Amino acid sequence: MTLYESTSERPRWQGSRRLIAYNAGFRVVGRVGGGVLSLVALHLATHYFGPRYWATVVAAVAYVSIFVPASDLGIAAIASRELARRDSTERTIYGAAIVGSLLSSLGGSGIMAAVGSLIYLGHPTVRAFAYLLAPLIIATAVWTASSAVLVAHSRNDIRAVIDVSSSVVLLGGVILVSHLRLGREAYLGAVVASSASAAVLGLAFARRYVRPSFKGARSTVAKLWSSARSVAIAQMLAAVYLRADTILLFLMSGMASVAFYGVAFQLAIFAMSVPGILMSAVLPAYISASTERREQLLQAALDVAVSLAAITPLLVGLLAAPMVRLVAGSHFLPAVPLLAILGGAIALALPNGVFYSALILDGHERLVMRTVGTVTAVNIIGNLAFIPLFGASAAAGVMIVSELAAVVANGRAYRRATTRFPSMKQSAVSVSVAAAISAVLEVVRRATRLGLEGGALAMMAQAVAALVAYLVALFIIRRWLRERARLAS
């Protein structure tokens, strides 16, 4: 029996969850492996540069990162959807995706440099660093075009290899920078080299499945750009949404706030990528599926996302101090409360990302553009209003409000576009169990002062205990509910 089949004993959506877990497992391994290596690189870089010099690096990277997601003008997102159909046009589509991504990224690099010269007019160091990072936009565009092929062919294992390999390049570069006592320019060169390695490996591996054809590329590129217009705008707005707070902090609150918030955000951003991992794992099955099957796949992805999200604020709150101290050192301890606040944003980002991806896969890019535009406006207005008053804490708090608005907006948009909505029964169970465990742990901590006066080991032990209790309770309760439903039927 395949993972796509079901039995009379088990609802079909449960098999879908196994399918998602199986496919996403490879991406998780790659992301975790690459993430660990990147955190080691962050550890070395922050200890070497310190908060003062690290702030300018964070500001430059945040600014350039606004242009990176939209470097291909949304072509990769559309191409992956079309390539998943596995028809005779896939060679032409891949070739057009490469050409279109290169052209749009070259234009994007020029726009980035021109706008950056205005935004950072009084900050020549940050402006120069942004110029140095321009090749990052081009390399990322090439990688995303090849990544579309790997996603369409369910080769998440190869993507995992590339994730780890590019992180090895970054770590190696940072080791050389710190050992040879090189400057921040050399560190930025290592960042660019890491992305370039991913682009080269992506091209090499993708050719094994689809050899790009550049015949008729001009017309196909035009069609891809036309189809991807709304996606490109949505991606750009989403990038502004994720990075505008760092830029505004730099301009309105000073170097220290940027350095501390940059560390907290870097630790948080990994978890925010989980929805993309889930939905890329189901993309091939989702594209060719019937409406009923799509509902099952979305239900499974949402259940997994909410199960992770429910316990995330508690775990991030417990692990914030040990993680910051381990990764960045005692000089960056003001990042601890910022990371704890961002735990709420991470939790909301998980189900939000599932709805966002489903809308794109279902072809509702215009709705995505509107919802992302609304949420970006909420984020920028909130940051402009509260950063002058509360600094980096305001940026973290506004991120929670923005993610809440995004969940509501994308959920409503999905329901309006498809006239259907996933069941929230499993989600309610996950949230209830997580809330109960959080309450019990808080009572125990206050009664015994455990963790209030303990160190990193005490906090990590509490996090492990809470996670184990959550998983066990969730397993028992869901099994009981399934058995009850089976008997009732």
Secondary structure as GFF3:
##gff-version 3
##sequence-region A 1 489
A	DSSP	alpha_helix	12	67	.	.	.	ID=ss1
A	DSSP	alpha_helix	75	83	.	.	.	ID=ss2
A	DSSP	alpha_helix	90	119	.	.	.	ID=ss3
A	DSSP	alpha_helix	124	132	.	.	.	ID=ss4
A	DSSP	alpha_helix	134	152	.	.	.	ID=ss5
A	DSSP	alpha_helix	156	179	.	.	.	ID=ss6
A	DSSP	alpha_helix	184	206	.	.	.	ID=ss7
A	DSSP	alpha_helix	217	252	.	.	.	ID=ss8
A	DSSP	alpha_helix	255	272	.	.	.	ID=ss9
A	DSSP	alpha_helix	274	287	.	.	.	ID=ss10
A	DSSP	alpha_helix	291	327	.	.	.	ID=ss11
A	DSSP	three_ten_helix	330	332	.	.	.	ID=ss12
A	DSSP	alpha_helix	335	361	.	.	.	ID=ss13
A	DSSP	alpha_helix	365	390	.	.	.	ID=ss14
A	DSSP	alpha_helix	392	418	.	.	.	ID=ss15
A	DSSP	alpha_helix	425	448	.	.	.	ID=ss16
A	DSSP	alpha_helix	456	488	.	.	.	ID=ss17
###
